[in-house]
């Protein structure tokens, strides 16, 4: 399956589109000529973004949906198809994380995180797959995390959801390639979004503050990789070396990462 470079008249679904990375995907895809179905829970944010896109000459639609609810996803997918005639591109971006030690992380939130970050993506992929199969073409982009390639202390449950998404994406890519469908998984390192509150930043090593990239740079790099037909990428690219080293020596690299991160956590021994 060739990469996607021409977005003209393509219909793209973007989940988690109310802020940060998802909102930036909405802007950039609309600028490239796509018709963008903006999906998230916060209608007011989505409507502001849709107005921004319209004022810039783009086309979009607003769809309020909690991706953790299978019925809601399936109904929203039907809405998108009814409005735009199909789905060419799915950007599975919706999700959330918490920087918290497992001993302090309640099971209910761990379940909710898996339901949102992993099953939400599953529901959308299963909803659009028949549409793409019928057309014999389509693209899916799943936003995982560097934590989905390297397990991160203080965000173990989040790492688990992203590992699951990465594994599913890479396996699915081989299953659907003969059907004309391309799946790419993306592992962002640190992207400056509202998820990184002062409370979260206080739990990160001080050097992390210098490693952030902006959402527009992340989205631009992702769409370029999709154009090349990549299957799995790390953004920024320089972090790929760390993931490769971990694959070669997981104990050494994982241990070094853990020591750096755990020094910044105030409640480790409480």
C-alpha positions as CSV (number, residue, x, y, z in Angstrom):
1,X,0.0,0.0,0.0
2,X,1.4,3.4,-1.0
3,X,1.8,6.2,1.5
4,X,-0.8,9.0,1.6
5,X,0.4,12.3,0.1
6,X,-2.7,13.7,-1.6
7,X,-5.5,14.5,0.9
8,X,-7.8,16.3,-1.6
9,X,-11.4,15.2,-1.1
10,X,-10.3,12.5,1.4
11,X,-12.4,12.1,4.5
12,X,-10.3,11.9,7.7
13,X,-11.6,11.0,11.2
14,X,-9.5,12.5,14.0
15,X,-10.2,11.3,17.6
16,X,-9.2,13.4,20.5
17,X,-9.6,16.5,18.3
18,X,-10.6,19.0,20.9
19,X,-7.0,20.0,21.9
20,X,-3.3,19.4,21.4
21,X,-2.2,16.9,18.9
22,X,-5.7,16.0,17.7
23,X,-6.7,19.6,17.1
24,X,-3.4,20.2,15.1
25,X,-4.2,17.1,13.0
26,X,-7.5,18.7,12.2
27,X,-5.9,21.9,11.1
28,X,-3.2,20.4,9.0
29,X,-5.4,17.8,7.3
30,X,-8.0,20.5,6.4
31,X,-5.2,22.7,5.0
32,X,-4.2,19.8,2.8
33,X,-7.7,19.5,1.4
34,X,-9.2,16.7,3.6
35,X,-12.7,16.8,4.9
36,X,-12.1,16.3,8.6
37,X,-14.5,14.6,11.1
38,X,-13.5,16.1,14.4
39,X,-14.3,13.6,17.3
40,X,-14.0,14.2,21.0
41,X,-16.2,14.7,24.1
42,X,-16.0,18.5,24.4
43,X,-18.4,20.0,21.9
44,X,-17.5,23.6,22.6
45,X,-13.8,22.9,21.8
46,X,-14.7,21.0,18.6
47,X,-17.0,23.8,17.4
48,X,-14.3,26.4,18.0
49,X,-11.9,24.3,15.9
50,X,-14.5,23.7,13.2
51,X,-15.0,27.5,13.0
52,X,-11.3,28.1,12.7
53,X,-11.0,25.5,9.9
54,X,-14.0,27.0,8.1
55,X,-12.5,30.5,8.3
56,X,-9.4,29.2,6.7
57,X,-11.4,27.7,3.9
58,X,-11.4,24.1,5.1
59,X,-14.2,21.6,5.6
60,X,-14.9,19.7,8.8
61,X,-17.7,18.3,10.9
62,X,-18.2,18.0,14.7
63,X,-19.0,14.7,16.4
64,X,-19.3,14.4,20.1
65,X,-18.2,10.9,21.2
66,X,-16.6,9.1,24.1
67,X,-14.3,6.6,22.4
68,X,-14.4,4.3,25.4
69,X,-18.1,3.5,24.5
70,X,-18.4,1.0,21.7
71,X,-21.9,1.9,20.8
72,X,-21.0,5.6,20.6
73,X,-18.1,4.9,18.3
74,X,-20.2,2.8,16.0
75,X,-23.0,5.4,15.9
76,X,-20.4,8.2,15.2
77,X,-18.8,6.3,12.4
78,X,-22.3,6.0,10.8
79,X,-22.8,9.7,11.1
80,X,-19.4,10.4,9.4
81,X,-20.2,8.1,6.5
82,X,-23.7,9.6,6.2
83,X,-22.2,13.1,6.0
84,X,-19.1,12.5,3.9
85,X,-19.7,9.2,2.1
86,X,-17.0,7.2,3.7
87,X,-13.7,7.2,5.6
88,X,-10.3,7.3,3.9
89,X,-8.1,8.0,6.9
90,X,-8.4,7.3,10.6
91,X,-6.2,9.1,13.2
92,X,-6.6,7.3,16.5
93,X,-5.3,10.0,18.9
94,X,-7.8,10.0,21.8
95,X,-6.3,9.0,25.1
96,X,-5.0,10.1,28.4
97,X,-2.2,9.3,30.8
98,X,-1.3,9.7,34.5
99,X,2.1,10.0,36.1
100,X,1.5,7.8,39.2
101,X,3.1,4.8,40.9
102,X,1.2,1.5,40.6
103,X,0.9,1.3,44.3
104,X,-1.1,4.5,44.3
105,X,-3.1,3.9,41.0
106,X,-6.6,2.8,41.7
107,X,-7.8,-0.2,39.6
108,X,-10.9,1.6,38.3
109,X,-8.7,4.2,36.6
110,X,-6.4,1.6,35.2
111,X,-9.4,-0.1,33.7
112,X,-10.7,3.2,32.3
113,X,-7.3,4.0,30.8
114,X,-7.2,0.7,29.0
115,X,-10.7,1.2,27.8
116,X,-10.0,4.6,26.4
117,X,-6.4,4.3,25.1
118,X,-6.6,0.8,23.7
119,X,-10.3,-0.3,23.2
120,X,-11.2,3.2,21.9
121,X,-8.8,2.7,19.1
122,X,-10.0,-0.9,18.6
123,X,-13.6,0.3,18.3
124,X,-12.7,2.8,15.7
125,X,-10.5,0.5,13.7
126,X,-13.2,-2.2,13.7
127,X,-15.8,0.4,12.6
128,X,-13.9,1.8,9.6
129,X,-12.3,-1.5,8.5
130,X,-15.3,-2.8,6.5
131,X,-15.6,0.6,4.8
132,X,-11.9,0.6,3.8
133,X,-12.1,-3.1,2.7
134,X,-15.1,-2.3,0.5
135,X,-13.1,0.5,-1.2
136,X,-9.9,-1.5,-1.4
137,X,-8.0,1.4,0.2
138,X,-7.5,3.3,3.4
139,X,-5.0,4.5,6.0
140,X,-5.0,4.2,9.8
141,X,-2.6,6.1,12.0
142,X,-2.5,5.1,15.7
143,X,-0.8,7.5,18.1
144,X,1.0,5.4,20.7
145,X,3.8,6.8,22.8
146,X,7.5,6.4,23.4
147,X,6.1,4.6,26.5
148,X,4.6,2.1,24.1
149,X,8.1,1.1,23.0
150,X,9.9,1.6,26.4
151,X,8.1,0.9,29.6
152,X,8.1,4.0,31.8
153,X,8.2,3.9,35.6
154,X,5.6,6.3,37.2
155,X,3.3,5.6,34.2
156,X,3.2,1.9,34.1
157,X,-0.5,1.5,33.3
158,X,-0.2,4.1,30.6
159,X,2.8,2.2,29.1
160,X,0.7,-1.0,29.1
161,X,-2.1,0.6,27.1
162,X,0.4,2.0,24.6
163,X,2.3,-1.3,24.3
164,X,-1.0,-3.0,23.5
165,X,-1.8,-0.4,20.9
166,X,1.6,-0.6,19.3
167,X,1.5,-4.4,19.1
168,X,-2.0,-4.5,17.6
169,X,-1.0,-1.8,15.1
170,X,2.1,-3.6,13.9
171,X,0.3,-7.0,13.6
172,X,-2.7,-5.5,11.9
173,X,-0.5,-3.7,9.4
174,X,0.5,-7.0,7.9
175,X,-3.0,-8.4,8.0
176,X,-4.6,-5.6,6.0
177,X,-1.8,-4.7,3.6
178,X,-3.0,-7.2,1.0
179,X,-6.4,-5.5,1.2
180,X,-5.0,-2.1,0.2
181,X,-5.1,-0.7,3.7
182,X,-2.0,0.9,5.4
183,X,-1.5,1.0,9.2
184,X,1.1,3.2,10.8
185,X,1.9,3.4,14.5
186,X,3.5,6.6,15.9
187,X,5.6,6.8,19.1
188,X,5.8,10.4,20.3
189,X,8.3,11.3,23.0
190,X,7.4,14.6,24.6
191,X,4.9,16.8,22.8
192,X,3.8,20.1,24.5
193,X,0.1,19.6,25.3
194,X,-2.2,20.4,28.2
195,X,-1.6,16.9,29.5
196,X,1.7,18.1,30.9
197,X,0.5,20.1,33.8
198,X,2.8,21.7,36.4
199,X,2.0,18.6,38.7
200,X,3.1,16.2,35.9
201,X,6.2,18.3,35.2
202,X,7.2,18.1,38.9
203,X,7.4,14.3,38.5
204,X,9.7,14.4,35.5
205,X,13.5,14.9,35.4
206,X,14.4,18.5,35.0
207,X,16.1,17.9,31.7
208,X,12.8,16.8,30.2
209,X,11.7,20.4,29.9
210,X,14.2,20.9,27.1
211,X,13.0,17.8,25.1
212,X,9.5,18.9,24.2
213,X,8.4,19.6,20.6
214,X,5.3,21.5,19.6
215,X,2.2,19.8,18.2
216,X,2.6,21.3,14.8
217,X,6.1,19.8,14.4
218,X,4.8,16.5,15.6
219,X,1.9,16.4,13.2
220,X,4.0,17.6,10.3
221,X,6.6,14.8,10.9
222,X,3.8,12.2,11.2
223,X,2.1,13.2,7.9
224,X,5.5,13.2,6.2
225,X,6.1,9.6,7.4
226,X,2.6,8.6,6.3
227,X,3.4,10.0,2.8
228,X,6.5,7.7,2.8
229,X,4.4,4.7,3.7
230,X,6.2,4.1,7.1
231,X,4.8,1.4,9.4
232,X,6.3,2.5,12.7
233,X,8.0,5.7,13.7
234,X,9.4,7.6,16.7
235,X,9.0,11.3,16.9
236,X,11.4,13.1,17.3
237,X,13.5,10.8,15.2
238,X,16.5,11.1,17.6
239,X,14.7,9.1,20.2
240,X,14.6,6.1,17.9
241,X,18.2,5.3,18.8
242,X,17.2,4.8,22.5
243,X,14.5,2.4,21.5
244,X,16.9,0.4,19.4
245,X,19.5,0.3,22.2
246,X,16.8,-0.9,24.6
247,X,15.9,-3.7,22.2
248,X,19.5,-4.8,22.2
249,X,20.0,-4.4,25.9
250,X,16.7,-4.0,27.8
251,X,18.1,-4.4,31.3
252,X,20.9,-1.8,30.9
253,X,18.9,0.8,29.0
254,X,15.7,0.2,31.0
255,X,17.6,0.4,34.3
256,X,19.3,3.6,33.3
257,X,16.0,5.2,32.3
258,X,14.4,4.0,35.6
259,X,17.2,5.5,37.7
260,X,16.8,8.9,35.9
261,X,13.1,9.0,36.3
262,X,12.7,7.6,39.8
263,X,15.1,10.2,41.2
264,X,12.4,12.9,40.4
265,X,9.5,11.1,42.1
266,X,8.9,12.5,45.6
267,X,6.5,9.7,46.8
268,X,8.5,6.7,45.7
269,X,9.2,5.3,49.2
270,X,6.0,6.5,50.9
